[in-house]
Amino acid sequence: MKKSEIIVWASDFSTNRGEGVLANSFFNEFIKFYNNKKITIKTFEQKILFSKNNFKNFKIIEKNNFFHKYIGPLYGAIYLLFNRRKNIVYLNYLPLWNFLIFFLLPKKTILGPITGGSAPSEVTNFSNFLRKYILPLLYKISLLIIKVKFKRAIFSTNLLEKYVTHDIKKKYLFGYIYLNFTHIINKEKNKKKFDLIFYNRKHLTKKNFIIKKMILRFPSKLKICVIGEPILKKNIINCGFVARKKAVQLIRNSKLAFASSENILSLFVIDAYNSRTGILFDKSIKNFKSRISTNNFLPINYNNLDFAVKKIMKYILIYKFASDIGFQKFLLKKKNEINFYLNSYFSYLE
């Protein structure tokens, strides 16, 4: 590689939100290859000259509004377009539906993990209509641009795998998020303060609404922690939107956590697994069933609310985290695949 500057664009470099955590993870993998090079990290608010000594102490300006989510990424793509003579990396925000980003970015761009979700099974509101019928069309446009323009691509999860044609699927990496799992064998047990923890976000989904109804049905003797939007009940501790470090502490002090109905391997769920906290998930979810550990991922029938509440009460009484060797072997294999792919992918930066 030539001794020229590397420009890295990051729409979100925070450590408190999923996009920012993903960006930090990918950047940390990237600098394993190029930490002796001159690297400039550009966000909308600031420009950071990276060095191993000062980066951890550098204060990142964090904003999370409409402009930063939807206008900022396009600005970043144009910024890299004007710097295309240098080595360039686009970390995030990189949802598959936003084909304009892929269209604007130069061919030689190293792309951070691509994000996106699968279509809902039911259309109960306008948001679900867009996700079921419009987003798949935008996915196809983006995938066509990626196929023609870029040699490789990394996807955060496996949720988008079904949209990729078989002939090019082997060129891409799916499931980058698995790198965030830690190896757990005979880890020291910690005392659990809460029975349940739930990350409550403003998602207009039927399954998210069902989880809230479950929480309101649990007996008052249970201690329940809610992060994000509050749920009002006497035995619920509402902590609001907290920094990730604080969220991990709350998760570590909880016996069971609710997985999102959209993504069973969100960062919240991975933090739960790494904290020896059991994960409750909708048994109708098809994604990842062949990959997850059934010892610590506990299926719930969301279609029968009374039965689901009884089942969870039983889990609270009997559940103990199991250091499942089979799942750990799968994670080790997956991480080796990811590292092999990254080694090959980063070598394109010349």
Buried (B, 14 or more C-beta within 10 A) or exposed (E): EEEEBBBBBBBBBBEBBBBBBBBBBBBEBBBEBBEEBBBBBBBBEEEBEBEEEEBEEEEBEBBBEEEBBEEBBBBBBBBBEEBBEBBBBBBBBBBBBBBBBBEBBBEBBBBBBBBBBBBBEEBEEEEBEBBBEEBBEBBBBBBEBBBEBBEBBBBBBBBBBEBBEEEEEEEBBBBBBBBBBEEBEEEEEEEBBBBBBBBBEEBEBBBBEBBBEBBEEBEEEBBBBBBBBEBEBEEBBBBEBBEBEBBBBBBBBBBBBBBBBBBBBBBBBBBBBBBBBBBBBBBEBEBBEEBBBEBBBBBBEBEEEEEBBEBBEEBBEEBEBBBBEEBBEBBEEBBEBBEEBBEEBBEEBE
